[in-house]
Amino acid sequence: MKRYRAIADYYDAEYAHAEMLARDVPFFLQHLPRGRQQVLELAVGTARAAIPIAQAGHRVLGVDAAADMLAIAQRKRDSVGLRPADLTLRRGDVLQLRLSRRFDWVCLFFNTFLNFTTLEAQDRLLGVVRRHLKKNGHFWLDIFQPNLALLAREHSMDLDPKVFYVPHLDRTVFCSTEIRRDPSQQLQRVTFHYRWFDAAGTEHSQKREFDLTFVFPRELQLLLERNGLRLRKLYGDYDGSDLSADSPRMIAWCHRASKPMFR
């Protein structure tokens, strides 16, 4: 299975105007107590979420496998005046993670969990989460709720078209999304198509192709509980609304159970 691998130079510009990404971290921060919390963010990327969490006064450790994303995260961290002690960045495979400490919170933002497309990988990841939580620690997971109308289509083209400008490359990029679906495997093969023109007017293209799964609410609860993560609240959006049939998101606020329920 191919996992999502962002084009690091594009990432921040590509998602700069995504409405949900202006709302997810503030909603998460509403759930943290006033005292300083120890937060582990898995798949930290360019520290889009980690930086404002650290700026709110919490100590954050962010882990990611991509050196180029972490290099951008470090430059951003330093540019806003955060210290490495405030936001520590570490390269590593989240499925193999074994740190010598536990955290008050572990976080997975922006559909990251869905990059782990097999039950084995999901169980391993949730096992890592539980292993790194304090006794009364919390886990925060944010993914999309499956859209049944979209899932019924075998092939979709030209989804979510957007244009973004990358300042340090002086490049305007056109992007669209193609998805091929296999409901029998709960898989989506996602392709991001990028196009841009250089100063001479020559067109260039690039693509990123990866697999994404989808999970349903009851399935998500079973996955969490069998890995020792008790669901405390399942929200449907960043306004704090309960999950309903029309909710765009599934935002799970969990706490560490005394032991896995089914394993």
N, C-alpha and C positions, 0 to 999 in steps of 0.2 A: 504494500500500500504506500502511495506517495503522500507525505505530509506537506502541509502548507509551508512554503519557504518564501517569505516576502522578498521583494527587491528592496533592500535596505535604504537605498538612496531615495526611493519613492514613498516609503511608508507614511511618514508624518504628513507630507503634502497630500497624499492620496486620501487620507482619512480626516484631514483637517476640518472639513465641513460636514462630517457625519453627525447628524443630530443626536443619535443615541450616545455617541462618545462624548458629548457635552453633558450627559446626564448620569452615566453609569457610576463614575467615581464619586460625585457629590452624594448620590443615593447611598452608596456604600459607606461613606464617611458619616452619614447620619446614624449609622448603627454602631459606631465605635464609641466607647465611653470617653469621658474627658481626659482621663489619665493616659499617659504615653503607653501605646501598645506595641508589641513586637509582631511585625507582619512579614510573612513570607509570600512573595508573589511568584508563581510558577509561570514560565514563558513570559518574562518581563518585557521582551522586545526592546523598543527604544525608550522605555520608561514612561510612556504616555500616562499610565496610571500611577506608577510608583512615585514619581516626582511630586504630584499634588498630595499624595498620602504622607510622604515625608515632610512636605511643607506644612502639613497640618499638625506636625509635632510628633509623629510616630516614627519608630525605627523600622526601616524596611530592608529586607534582603531580597534581591531579585535574581532569579536564575533563568538562563536561556542558553540554548545550544549554539546560537549563531553569533560568531565573533563580530561580524560587521554590525549587527543590531546593537550589541553591547557597546561597541566603540561609539556609536551615536548616542546611546544612553549616557555614557560617561561624559561626553562633551556637554550634553544638555544639563546633566546634574551639576557639573562644575560651573556652567555659565549662569545658573540661578543661585549659586552660592551655597549649595548643600555640600556637606562634608561626606566623605566615604563612610563615616560612622553613622550618619543619618540615613544614607542610602548606599548599601553595599551591593555591588554587582559581581556576579559569579557565573562563569561559564560551566555548563554541565547538562547532562541528559536528565530530564526530570524523572524519567522512569527508573533511573539508577541512583537517585539522590539519597545520600545518607549523611546528613549534617549532624554535628555533635551538639545540637541544641533543639529546643522545642519552642513553639511560637503561640501567641495568643490567637492569631488569625492566619489562615492560609487562603489565598485568593487565586481564582482562575477567571479572568475576564474575557469578554468579547468572543464567545463561541470557541475558545481554545480547546475545551474538553472534547469537542466534536472532531478534532483532528486525530483523536485516538479511536480508530474505527473498529477495533475488535474488542470483544468482551475481555479477553486476556489483558490487553493494553489498558482498558478502562479500570479493571480491578487492580492492576499494578499501580496505576496512577493514584487511585483513591487510597490504596495502601500506603503510598508515599505520603499523601496528605495526612492520614491518621497518625502515621509514625512521627510526624513533625509537629503535631498539635499537643499543647499542654493538656492536662487532665480536664480542664473546663474550657478548652479552646474551641474556636469557631471556624467553620469553613464556609466560604462564599463562592458560589458558582453561578455564572451568567451565560445562558445559551438561548438560541431562538426556539420558540415553540413551532413544531412542524406545521406548515401550511398545506392542508390536504389538497387544495385545488392545484397548487404548484406540484406537489408530489405525484399527482395523477398524470402529469405530462412526462413522457419519456425523455424529451429533449427540449431545452429552452435556449434561445439565442438572444443576444443583445439585451440582457438583463442589466439593470442598474447602470446605465451609461453615465459617464462622468468625465469631466475635464479638470485637470489640476496642473498647477505650475510648480516646478521644482527650481527654486532660486539658485542653488549652487551649481546646477547644471544649465541654467538659463534655458529650460526646456518645458514646453507645454505638451502634456501627454493626454491622449484620448484613451479611455479604458471602457471595455464592456465585458460582460460575464456570460459564459456559456456553461450550461449544466446538462449532463446526461445522468439519468437516474436508474437505479436498479432496486426497486422496493423489496425484492426477495432477499437482498443482502443488506438492506438499509444503508445503501451507499449512494453518494452523489459524486460523480467525477466533475470537478469544477475547473474551468479554464478561464483565467484572466487574460484578455487580449489587450495589449498596449500598442499604440501607434504614436509616432511623433515625426516631425519634419525638422531637418537640420537647416542651417543658415542658407544653404544652397537650394533648399526646397526639395531635397531628396527624402522620400518617406522611409522610415525604419519601423520595424515591428519586433515585438518580443512577447512571450507568453509565460505564464506560470500555471502549471497543471497539478492538481492534487486531489486527494479523496477526502470526503467529509461524510460523517454519518449523521443520523438524526435519531433522537430518542423522544419518547412520549412521556407524559407526566408520571404515570404509574410505574413505567419502566425506570425512570430516573429515581424515584423513591426506593425501589427495590435495589438498584445499584448502590445507592448511598447506604442504605441500612445494612446490606450484607457485608459492607466494608467498615462497619462500625461508626457511621456518620448518621446521626438521628436528625431528620428533617424538622426544623423548628418552624419555618415559614416558607411558603412557595408563592412568590409574587409573580404577577403577570406583566408588570411594567415598572418604570422608575418613579411613578407617582405613588407607589405603595399599594396599588390595587391588587385584589386577589386574582389568582389565575382563573381565566374563563376561556370559553371556546374561541373568543376573538383576541385574546392577549397575544402580543407579538413576542414576548420574552418568557422565559422560565428562569427566575432568579431564586436560587435556593440558598437559604440561610440555615446552616446546620451546626450542630455541636457534636463534640466527640463523645460517643457512647462508651460505656465501660468495656464493651467487647463487641466484635462483629456478631450480627444476629444469626447468620445462616451459614457461616463458614468455620 
